[in-house]
Amino acid sequence: MREALSWIDERARRLLAGEAVDTVLADQERLADRPWYEDATRYFDNPLALAFLARNLDFDPVPVLEQVRCPVLALFGGDDTLVPVYESTVSYARHLPASRRSQHGIAVFPGADHGLFTGDPEPGIARTEQLAPGFLPMLAAFLTRQEGSPVEAERDIA
């Protein structure tokens, strides 16, 4: 575990410093025989994914959140290992414009991962049926509330 976390920290430091994604990926692939390799590299095992990570490691969402002009539905999986769920929900609640507070929604789905799934894919079952219970109805209700809203009207005028 210590070695895996050490690699994750090193990978982040190197990407933040601007080191080439291909170089970091090559060094990461040299660790493929480690028992922790799959868990530590699952989502960041190719150049596109590592480049995405590099662009987002030091991203501060606060300035963006403060400028949002439309209703936001921010949904998180309670078992997400990729984003800090508690800190994220607090940040959204604090920094989305108060003028639209009643139009925003923030929810955490217990037992769900980053993709809002509650488990690994099960063969023969549609992936949409493996989403966190309540996610699709919540999304549908949010979208339905937006139809005909002032935001929709502003978009139609523009």
PyRosetta script that sets phi, psi and omega in degrees:
from pyrosetta import init, pose_from_sequence

init()
pose = pose_from_sequence("MREALSWIDERARRLLAGEAVDTVLADQERLADRPWYEDATRYFDNPLALAFLARNLDFDPVPVLEQVRCPVLALFGGDDTLVPVYESTVSYARHLPASRRSQHGIAVFPGADHGLFTGDPEPGIARTEQLAPGFLPMLAAFLTRQEGSPVEAERDIA")
pose.set_psi(1, -43.9)
pose.set_omega(1, -179.3)
pose.set_phi(2, -60.9)
pose.set_psi(2, -42.4)
pose.set_omega(2, -179.3)
pose.set_phi(3, -66.3)
pose.set_psi(3, -40.3)
pose.set_omega(3, 179.0)
pose.set_phi(4, -62.7)
pose.set_psi(4, -48.2)
pose.set_omega(4, 180.0)
pose.set_phi(5, -65.0)
pose.set_psi(5, -34.7)
pose.set_omega(5, 176.8)
pose.set_phi(6, -63.0)
pose.set_psi(6, -43.5)
pose.set_omega(6, 178.2)
pose.set_phi(7, -63.6)
pose.set_psi(7, -44.2)
pose.set_omega(7, -179.3)
pose.set_phi(8, -59.6)
pose.set_psi(8, -42.6)
pose.set_omega(8, 177.7)
pose.set_phi(9, -65.2)
pose.set_psi(9, -44.0)
pose.set_omega(9, 179.4)
pose.set_phi(10, -62.7)
pose.set_psi(10, -44.8)
pose.set_omega(10, 178.8)
pose.set_phi(11, -57.2)
pose.set_psi(11, -45.6)
pose.set_omega(11, 179.7)
pose.set_phi(12, -63.0)
pose.set_psi(12, -46.3)
pose.set_omega(12, 179.3)
pose.set_phi(13, -58.5)
pose.set_psi(13, -44.5)
pose.set_omega(13, -177.7)
pose.set_phi(14, -66.4)
pose.set_psi(14, -42.3)
pose.set_omega(14, 178.8)
pose.set_phi(15, -66.5)
pose.set_psi(15, -41.5)
pose.set_omega(15, 177.5)
pose.set_phi(16, -62.8)
pose.set_psi(16, -32.0)
pose.set_omega(16, 179.1)
pose.set_phi(17, -77.0)
pose.set_psi(17, -6.5)
pose.set_omega(17, 177.3)
pose.set_phi(18, 92.7)
pose.set_psi(18, 11.5)
pose.set_omega(18, 178.5)
pose.set_phi(19, -63.6)
pose.set_psi(19, 146.4)
pose.set_omega(19, -178.0)
pose.set_phi(20, -60.3)
pose.set_psi(20, 134.6)
pose.set_omega(20, 179.5)
pose.set_phi(21, -56.2)
pose.set_psi(21, -42.7)
pose.set_omega(21, -178.5)
pose.set_phi(22, -61.3)
pose.set_psi(22, -37.2)
pose.set_omega(22, 179.0)
pose.set_phi(23, -67.2)
pose.set_psi(23, -45.5)
pose.set_omega(23, 179.5)
pose.set_phi(24, -64.0)
pose.set_psi(24, -42.8)
pose.set_omega(24, -179.6)
pose.set_phi(25, -63.0)
pose.set_psi(25, -40.9)
pose.set_omega(25, 179.1)
pose.set_phi(26, -61.8)
pose.set_psi(26, -42.4)
pose.set_omega(26, 177.8)
pose.set_phi(27, -66.9)
pose.set_psi(27, -37.3)
pose.set_omega(27, 178.3)
pose.set_phi(28, -63.3)
pose.set_psi(28, -43.1)
pose.set_omega(28, -179.0)
pose.set_phi(29, -63.6)
pose.set_psi(29, -24.8)
pose.set_omega(29, 176.9)
pose.set_phi(30, -68.9)
pose.set_psi(30, -12.7)
pose.set_omega(30, -179.7)
pose.set_phi(31, -97.1)
pose.set_psi(31, 7.7)
pose.set_omega(31, -172.8)
pose.set_phi(32, -59.7)
pose.set_psi(32, -19.3)
pose.set_omega(32, -180.0)
pose.set_phi(33, -84.6)
pose.set_psi(33, -4.1)
pose.set_omega(33, -179.2)
pose.set_phi(34, -75.2)
pose.set_psi(34, 143.5)
pose.set_omega(34, -178.3)
pose.set_phi(35, -64.3)
pose.set_psi(35, -22.5)
pose.set_omega(35, -178.2)
pose.set_phi(36, -93.2)
pose.set_psi(36, -4.4)
pose.set_omega(36, -170.7)
pose.set_phi(37, -52.5)
pose.set_psi(37, -52.1)
pose.set_omega(37, -176.1)
pose.set_phi(38, -60.6)
pose.set_psi(38, -44.0)
pose.set_omega(38, -179.2)
pose.set_phi(39, -65.8)
pose.set_psi(39, -37.7)
pose.set_omega(39, -175.8)
pose.set_phi(40, -81.7)
pose.set_psi(40, -14.7)
pose.set_omega(40, -175.4)
pose.set_phi(41, -124.3)
pose.set_psi(41, 2.0)
pose.set_omega(41, -171.5)
pose.set_phi(42, -46.0)
pose.set_psi(42, -46.2)
pose.set_omega(42, -175.1)
pose.set_phi(43, -97.2)
pose.set_psi(43, -8.9)
pose.set_omega(43, -174.8)
pose.set_phi(44, -129.4)
pose.set_psi(44, 59.7)
pose.set_omega(44, -174.4)
pose.set_phi(45, -117.6)
pose.set_psi(45, 18.6)
pose.set_omega(45, 177.8)
pose.set_phi(46, -149.4)
pose.set_psi(46, 163.2)
pose.set_omega(46, -175.2)
pose.set_phi(47, -59.5)
pose.set_psi(47, -39.6)
pose.set_omega(47, -179.2)
pose.set_phi(48, -65.1)
pose.set_psi(48, -43.8)
pose.set_omega(48, -179.3)
pose.set_phi(49, -66.7)
pose.set_psi(49, -41.2)
pose.set_omega(49, 178.4)
pose.set_phi(50, -68.1)
pose.set_psi(50, -36.3)
pose.set_omega(50, 176.6)
pose.set_phi(51, -64.7)
pose.set_psi(51, -40.2)
pose.set_omega(51, 176.4)
pose.set_phi(52, -61.0)
pose.set_psi(52, -46.2)
pose.set_omega(52, 178.0)
pose.set_phi(53, -58.6)
pose.set_psi(53, -46.1)
pose.set_omega(53, -179.0)
pose.set_phi(54, -58.5)
pose.set_psi(54, -39.8)
pose.set_omega(54, -179.7)
pose.set_phi(55, -70.8)
pose.set_psi(55, -23.4)
pose.set_omega(55, -173.6)
pose.set_phi(56, -106.3)
pose.set_psi(56, -9.7)
pose.set_omega(56, -175.9)
pose.set_phi(57, -57.5)
pose.set_psi(57, -41.1)
pose.set_omega(57, -177.8)
pose.set_phi(58, -110.9)
pose.set_psi(58, 21.4)
pose.set_omega(58, 179.2)
pose.set_phi(59, -71.4)
pose.set_psi(59, 129.9)
pose.set_omega(59, 176.9)
pose.set_phi(60, -107.0)
pose.set_psi(60, 110.0)
pose.set_omega(60, -176.6)
pose.set_phi(61, -74.8)
pose.set_psi(61, -14.5)
pose.set_omega(61, -173.2)
pose.set_phi(62, -57.1)
pose.set_psi(62, -49.8)
pose.set_omega(62, -180.0)
pose.set_phi(63, -60.5)
pose.set_psi(63, -33.0)
pose.set_omega(63, 178.7)
pose.set_phi(64, -71.9)
pose.set_psi(64, -47.3)
pose.set_omega(64, -179.6)
pose.set_phi(65, -56.9)
pose.set_psi(65, -40.3)
pose.set_omega(65, -177.4)
pose.set_phi(66, -67.4)
pose.set_psi(66, -16.9)
pose.set_omega(66, -178.7)
pose.set_phi(67, -104.6)
pose.set_psi(67, 1.2)
pose.set_omega(67, -177.7)
pose.set_phi(68, -64.9)
pose.set_psi(68, 132.4)
pose.set_omega(68, -178.2)
pose.set_phi(69, -112.6)
pose.set_psi(69, 6.3)
pose.set_omega(69, -178.9)
pose.set_phi(70, -125.8)
pose.set_psi(70, 162.8)
pose.set_omega(70, 175.9)
pose.set_phi(71, -62.6)
pose.set_psi(71, 143.2)
pose.set_omega(71, -178.0)
pose.set_phi(72, -121.8)
pose.set_psi(72, 135.0)
pose.set_omega(72, 170.7)
pose.set_phi(73, -114.5)
pose.set_psi(73, 105.9)
pose.set_omega(73, -178.2)
pose.set_phi(74, -103.3)
pose.set_psi(74, 114.7)
pose.set_omega(74, -176.1)
pose.set_phi(75, -117.5)
pose.set_psi(75, 136.0)
pose.set_omega(75, -176.2)
pose.set_phi(76, -131.8)
pose.set_psi(76, 148.4)
pose.set_omega(76, 172.4)
pose.set_phi(77, -91.2)
pose.set_psi(77, 130.3)
pose.set_omega(77, -178.9)
pose.set_phi(78, -61.0)
pose.set_psi(78, -24.9)
pose.set_omega(78, 179.1)
pose.set_phi(79, -105.1)
pose.set_psi(79, 21.6)
pose.set_omega(79, 179.1)
pose.set_phi(80, -64.6)
pose.set_psi(80, 127.5)
pose.set_omega(80, 177.9)
pose.set_phi(81, -102.2)
pose.set_psi(81, 1.3)
pose.set_omega(81, -176.3)
pose.set_phi(82, -100.8)
pose.set_psi(82, -25.8)
pose.set_omega(82, 178.7)
pose.set_phi(83, -129.0)
pose.set_psi(83, 150.3)
pose.set_omega(83, 176.2)
pose.set_phi(84, -77.8)
pose.set_psi(84, 102.1)
pose.set_omega(84, -170.8)
pose.set_phi(85, -62.3)
pose.set_psi(85, -51.8)
pose.set_omega(85, -177.1)
pose.set_phi(86, -59.4)
pose.set_psi(86, -50.3)
pose.set_omega(86, -178.7)
pose.set_phi(87, -61.2)
pose.set_psi(87, -37.3)
pose.set_omega(87, -179.8)
pose.set_phi(88, -66.2)
pose.set_psi(88, -44.7)
pose.set_omega(88, -179.5)
pose.set_phi(89, -64.7)
pose.set_psi(89, -39.9)
pose.set_omega(89, 178.2)
pose.set_phi(90, -63.2)
pose.set_psi(90, -43.2)
pose.set_omega(90, -179.5)
pose.set_phi(91, -63.6)
pose.set_psi(91, -44.3)
pose.set_omega(91, 177.2)
pose.set_phi(92, -60.4)
pose.set_psi(92, -46.6)
pose.set_omega(92, -178.2)
pose.set_phi(93, -62.6)
pose.set_psi(93, -37.4)
pose.set_omega(93, -178.2)
pose.set_phi(94, -79.1)
pose.set_psi(94, -32.7)
pose.set_omega(94, -166.7)
pose.set_phi(95, -111.2)
pose.set_psi(95, -11.4)
pose.set_omega(95, 172.6)
pose.set_phi(96, -69.3)
pose.set_psi(96, 143.3)
pose.set_omega(96, -177.5)
pose.set_phi(97, -54.5)
pose.set_psi(97, 130.3)
pose.set_omega(97, -178.7)
pose.set_phi(98, -64.7)
pose.set_psi(98, -25.7)
pose.set_omega(98, -177.6)
pose.set_phi(99, -63.0)
pose.set_psi(99, -20.9)
pose.set_omega(99, 178.8)
pose.set_phi(100, -115.4)
pose.set_psi(100, 15.1)
pose.set_omega(100, -174.2)
pose.set_phi(101, -50.2)
pose.set_psi(101, -41.0)
pose.set_omega(101, -178.0)
pose.set_phi(102, -70.1)
pose.set_psi(102, -14.1)
pose.set_omega(102, -179.5)
pose.set_phi(103, -95.0)
pose.set_psi(103, -16.1)
pose.set_omega(103, -178.6)
pose.set_phi(104, -82.0)
pose.set_psi(104, 158.3)
pose.set_omega(104, 173.2)
pose.set_phi(105, -139.2)
pose.set_psi(105, 137.7)
pose.set_omega(105, 177.0)
pose.set_phi(106, -133.1)
pose.set_psi(106, 127.1)
pose.set_omega(106, -179.7)
pose.set_phi(107, -143.5)
pose.set_psi(107, 149.3)
pose.set_omega(107, 175.3)
pose.set_phi(108, -120.8)
pose.set_psi(108, 127.8)
pose.set_omega(108, 179.8)
pose.set_phi(109, -100.0)
pose.set_psi(109, 109.1)
pose.set_omega(109, -179.6)
pose.set_phi(110, -57.5)
pose.set_psi(110, 137.8)
pose.set_omega(110, 176.3)
pose.set_phi(111, 79.7)
pose.set_psi(111, -1.1)
pose.set_omega(111, -178.6)
pose.set_phi(112, -95.9)
pose.set_psi(112, 152.1)
pose.set_omega(112, 179.5)
pose.set_phi(113, -94.1)
pose.set_psi(113, -165.3)
pose.set_omega(113, -177.8)
pose.set_phi(114, -60.6)
pose.set_psi(114, -32.7)
pose.set_omega(114, 178.9)
pose.set_phi(115, -90.3)
pose.set_psi(115, 6.4)
pose.set_omega(115, -178.2)
pose.set_phi(116, 67.8)
pose.set_psi(116, 26.6)
pose.set_omega(116, 173.5)
pose.set_phi(117, -97.0)
pose.set_psi(117, 150.1)
pose.set_omega(117, -177.7)
pose.set_phi(118, -102.2)
pose.set_psi(118, 7.9)
pose.set_omega(118, 177.6)
pose.set_phi(119, -176.3)
pose.set_psi(119, 176.8)
pose.set_omega(119, 177.1)
pose.set_phi(120, -68.1)
pose.set_psi(120, 155.4)
pose.set_omega(120, 179.1)
pose.set_phi(121, -55.5)
pose.set_psi(121, 136.3)
pose.set_omega(121, 177.1)
pose.set_phi(122, -108.9)
pose.set_psi(122, 120.0)
pose.set_omega(122, 179.8)
pose.set_phi(123, -55.9)
pose.set_psi(123, 139.5)
pose.set_omega(123, 176.8)
pose.set_phi(124, 84.5)
pose.set_psi(124, -4.3)
pose.set_omega(124, 178.2)
pose.set_phi(125, -117.7)
pose.set_psi(125, 128.1)
pose.set_omega(125, 179.2)
pose.set_phi(126, -55.8)
pose.set_psi(126, 135.7)
pose.set_omega(126, -177.6)
pose.set_phi(127, -60.2)
pose.set_psi(127, -33.8)
pose.set_omega(127, 178.9)
pose.set_phi(128, -62.6)
pose.set_psi(128, -24.5)
pose.set_omega(128, 177.7)
pose.set_phi(129, -80.2)
pose.set_psi(129, -5.8)
pose.set_omega(129, -179.3)
pose.set_phi(130, -105.0)
pose.set_psi(130, 10.3)
pose.set_omega(130, 177.2)
pose.set_phi(131, -75.7)
pose.set_psi(131, 161.6)
pose.set_omega(131, 178.8)
pose.set_phi(132, -56.2)
pose.set_psi(132, 135.0)
pose.set_omega(132, 177.8)
pose.set_phi(133, -56.8)
pose.set_psi(133, 131.9)
pose.set_omega(133, 178.4)
pose.set_phi(134, 93.3)
pose.set_psi(134, -15.3)
pose.set_omega(134, -177.7)
pose.set_phi(135, -61.1)
pose.set_psi(135, -55.2)
pose.set_omega(135, -176.5)
pose.set_phi(136, -63.1)
pose.set_psi(136, -43.2)
pose.set_omega(136, 176.0)
pose.set_phi(137, -61.8)
pose.set_psi(137, -38.1)
pose.set_omega(137, 178.7)
pose.set_phi(138, -64.6)
pose.set_psi(138, -43.8)
pose.set_omega(138, 178.6)
pose.set_phi(139, -62.5)
pose.set_psi(139, -45.9)
pose.set_omega(139, 179.5)
pose.set_phi(140, -60.8)
pose.set_psi(140, -42.9)
pose.set_omega(140, 179.8)
pose.set_phi(141, -64.4)
pose.set_psi(141, -41.3)
pose.set_omega(141, 178.8)
pose.set_phi(142, -62.1)
pose.set_psi(142, -46.7)
pose.set_omega(142, -179.4)
pose.set_phi(143, -65.3)
pose.set_psi(143, -38.6)
pose.set_omega(143, 178.5)
pose.set_phi(144, -62.6)
pose.set_psi(144, -40.2)
pose.set_omega(144, 178.8)
pose.set_phi(145, -64.1)
pose.set_psi(145, -24.9)
pose.set_omega(145, -177.5)
pose.set_phi(146, -80.1)
pose.set_psi(146, -22.4)
pose.set_omega(146, -179.7)
pose.set_phi(147, -63.5)
pose.set_psi(147, 126.5)
pose.set_omega(147, 178.3)
pose.set_phi(148, 77.3)
pose.set_psi(148, 5.2)
pose.set_omega(148, 179.3)
pose.set_phi(149, -75.7)
pose.set_psi(149, 165.0)
pose.set_omega(149, 176.9)
pose.set_phi(150, -55.5)
pose.set_psi(150, -32.6)
pose.set_omega(150, 178.2)
pose.set_phi(151, -63.3)
pose.set_psi(151, -44.7)
pose.set_omega(151, 177.8)
pose.set_phi(152, -60.4)
pose.set_psi(152, -44.5)
pose.set_omega(152, 179.9)
pose.set_phi(153, -62.6)
pose.set_psi(153, -41.5)
pose.set_omega(153, 178.3)
pose.set_phi(154, -60.8)
pose.set_psi(154, -41.0)
pose.set_omega(154, -179.1)
pose.set_phi(155, -66.2)
pose.set_psi(155, -40.7)
pose.set_omega(155, -179.9)
pose.set_phi(156, -64.7)
pose.set_psi(156, -35.1)
pose.set_omega(156, -179.4)
pose.set_phi(157, -71.9)
pose.set_psi(157, -39.9)
pose.set_omega(157, -176.8)
pose.set_phi(158, -70.4)
pose.dump_pdb("model.pdb")
